[in-house]
C-alpha cells in the first residue's frame, strides 16, 4: 500500500488504542509514549506463555479473537503461524482499523475475517482451537455466558487477560461503565469484575485447567494495574500440559481498616498543607 494512502487512512480511523508499526516508518498514533512498552510487555507476559504451551507456534490452529479491537493480537497470531483467524468486535471502527492493519501488512485475505457482532448474539458456527479473550471479560455482564461461547467453539486453549477483584474468594464485583465510550462495554452498563478464583472456577466448569500467570514483565512503565495486582492473565487448557508455566502467587489484600487509616492520614496531611498555604 502507498505510504501516503496508508497515513491518510490511519488518520481517518483514529483514535488508536495500539501502536502498530508498518514499513517506511509509518505507525499508528497513540496518546501516550508508554503505550508501546505496555503492549510489548503484555505480549511477553501472556502471548509468549501461549506459545510455550503450543510448542512455539500456532501452526495448524484456528484462532478466535473476541473483542479484537485494531487486530494487534490477531496479527501476532498470524505471525505465529495460525492457519485462520476470526476477529469479532462490537464496534465497526475498530474492525476497520483491523482490516487496514491486515491489508497493509499483506496478510492473505483467505486466512482471516473480521466481523461486527455482540459476542453473546453472534452465531459461532465454526470451530476454533485457540480463543483470545484479552481485555474483554471485565467489560461484560455475563461471564458465564462468555465462557459458554468460548468453550462452545471447541477451544483447546483460552487466553484471558482481565482486571480482577482483589478478593481471595470466588466472586464478582459489580461495576457500571458508560457504553458510549469506545473502550468500554458495548452490551450493558453493568459489568462484573471477576476475582482470580472466579476465573479459575468458571474455566473448571467447562473442563479447563487454568494457570494464573506469574508476572514476568521487565519494564512496568504504564502497567500499574499489573504491578498492583489489579490485573492478571490466565492460560486455560483442556488437555495440553501447563506445567511449564509459573503461577502467580496469591496476593493478600490489605484489610479495609488499614486502607481507611491510610485514607484518613492522607486527608489530614492534605488539610494541613491547605491551612499552611492559607496562613
N, C-alpha and C positions, 0 to 999 in steps of 0.2 A: 504494500500500500504506500502511495506517495506520502512523504513526510508532512507536507502542508495539509493534505486532506486529513491525515491522522490527527494532527494537532487541532484542526478545526472541529473534528468530531469529538475529541476528548473534551474540548471546551464546551461544546453544546450539551454534553451529557453530565456535566458536573452538578453537584459536588461528588467527589470520590472518597470512599472510606479507605481504600487501599492504594498504596503506591505501587504501580506496575510499570516496569521499565521495558522499553521497546528498542529497536535498532536506532542508530544515529542519535543517541542521547535523548530521545523522546521518552517522557514518562507522564503518568497521571499526577495531577497536583493534589496534595494533601494538606490539611490545615495546620499540622504540627510536624516539625522535623523528626520527632521521636516516633512517628508512625512507622517509618521504615524499619527501625530497630524492633519495634513492638511485634510486627508480623514475622520478621525473621526469627525472633526468639520464640514466638508461638509455634512456628514451623519446626524449630529444633525440639520443642517440648513434646508436641503430640503427633506431628506428621512423621518425624523420624521414628517415633515409637511404633506407629502403624507399620512402617516399612521393616522394622526389626521383626515384627510378628509375621509378616508376609514373605520374609526371606529376601528383602532388599528391593523388591519391585512390586508393581500391581499388574504385571503382565498376566493376561488370561482372565482378568477380573473386570466385572462391570460395576461402575460406581454411581451411586445416587447421592447428590449433594443437596440437602434440604436447607433452604434459606441461603442460596448460593451467592447472593449479592453480586459483585462485579466479576465473579469467576476466578478469584485469586487461588483458592484451594482447589477448585476444579482443574485449573491449568496445571497445578503441581501434580494432581493425579494423572493428567495426561503425560506429563514429563516422566512420571514414574512408570509409565507403560500400560496404563489402563486401556482395555480394549474399547470400552464405550463409557460415556458419561452422560447422565441426565441431570441437569441443574434446574431446580424449582425455586421460585421466589414469588412472593405476593405482589411485588412492585415492578411494573414494566420497565421503569427507567434503569433499575439495577440489572435487569435482563438485557437491556440494550447495551449497557456497559460490558456485560459478559460476552455478548455476541461480538462486540467490537474487539475486545481483547483476543478472542479466539481467531477472528478473521485476520487481525493484524499479525498475530503470531504464526499464522499459516497452518492451523490445525485442520486436518481433513474433516469437512462437514459431515461425512458419513460416520465419524466417531463420536459425535456429540449432538445434544439437543438441549435447548433451554425453553422452559415453559412457565408461563404465568399461572399461578394457582395457589389457593389456600390448601395447605398440605392435608387438612382434615376433610376436604371435599374432593380432592383430586382422585381420579381412578388410576391407581398404580397397577396396571395390568402386566407389566414386565417384571422380570426377576433381576435382582442385583446382589452382588457378593459383598460389597462394602457400602456402608452408609456413613456419610459425613453429616454430623449434627453440631455445627460449630457456631456458637453464639446465638443459638435459636431457643434452646429449652427454657431459658428464663424469660422468654418473651411469649410463652404460650399459656393458655388457661387449662389445657387438657393434657398433662404429661403422660397419663396412662394411654390415652388415645395416640399420642405421638409414638410411644413405644410399640403400640399395636401396628401402626403404619410401618415402622422400620422393620419389625420382625416379619410383617406380612409380605414384604417383597423378597423374603428368603435370605436376608442378610446373614452372612457368616461372621462379619466383624462390624461393629458400630464404634465410631469415634465421637465422643461428646466433649464439648468444651463449654462450660457454663458458669455463671455466677451461682454461688451456693449460699444457703443459710448457714450460720456458724454453729447451729445446734448439733450435738452428737446423736440426737435421736433421729428416727426416720420420719421426717415431716416436711411440710411445705409452708413457706411464708407467703402470705397474701400481699400483693403489691398492685398498685394501679399506675398505669403509664398511658399517656395520650397516644392514640393510634395515628394521629396526623403527623407525627414526627417520623421521618423516613428510616431511622434506625431502630424504631420501637416496634411494639406488637402491631400486627396488621389484622388481627382477628377480634380480640376483645380487650378492653382496657384493663380488666382484672386478670393478672397473671400470677402464676405460682412458682416461687423460687424453691428449688429442692435443696434439702440438706445432702451432704455427702452420702449418708446411709440410705437416703431415699432413692438416689440414683442407682445404688447397688441393688437395693431391694426390687426396684422396678425392672431392672435388667434380669434379675434372677427369676422374676415372674414369667419371663418369656424365654427362659432357658439359657441365659448368657452368664458366663463367668466374667467378673469385672475387676480391673485394677485401676484405682485412683492414682494417677501418675505423680511420682515424686518430681519436684521442680528441678530442672537441670539447666535453667537459663543462665547465660554468662553475663548479661547486662540487663538489669531490671528497670532501666530508664523507660518511663511511660507505662509501666506494668505493675502499678501499685496494688491493684486488686489481687494479683497473683502473689506478690510478696506478703501481703497481709492475710492471705488465706481466704479471701472472699471469692476467689475464682479457682476452678480446678478442671483438669481434663481427665477423661476416663477412656480406657480401651475395653470394649466388651466383646467377648468371643464365644461362639457356640462350641467349637471343638479345638481350634488352634491353641497350642500352649502359650501361656502368658508368663512363664517362669522367668524369662529374661528381662522383664520389666520391673523397675524399682517402684514400690508402692509408697505413696506419700504418707508420712506419719499423721496420726490424728491430732489435730490442734485442739487444745482445751480452751474454750472461750473464757475471757475474763468474767468473773461474777458481775452481775448487774450493779451491786453496791460499789464495786471498785470503779466501774465506769462512771457511776453517779458522783463519786467523790472527785474523780479527775475532772468531770464537767464543772463541779462546783468550784474547784480550785481555779480553773480557767476563768470562770465568771468573776471570781473575786479579784484575780490579777488584772482582768480587763477593766473592772471598775476602778481599781486603784490607779491604773495608768490614766484613766479618764479624769479622775479627780486631780492627779498631778498636773496634767496638761491644763486643766481649768484654773488651777491655783497659780 
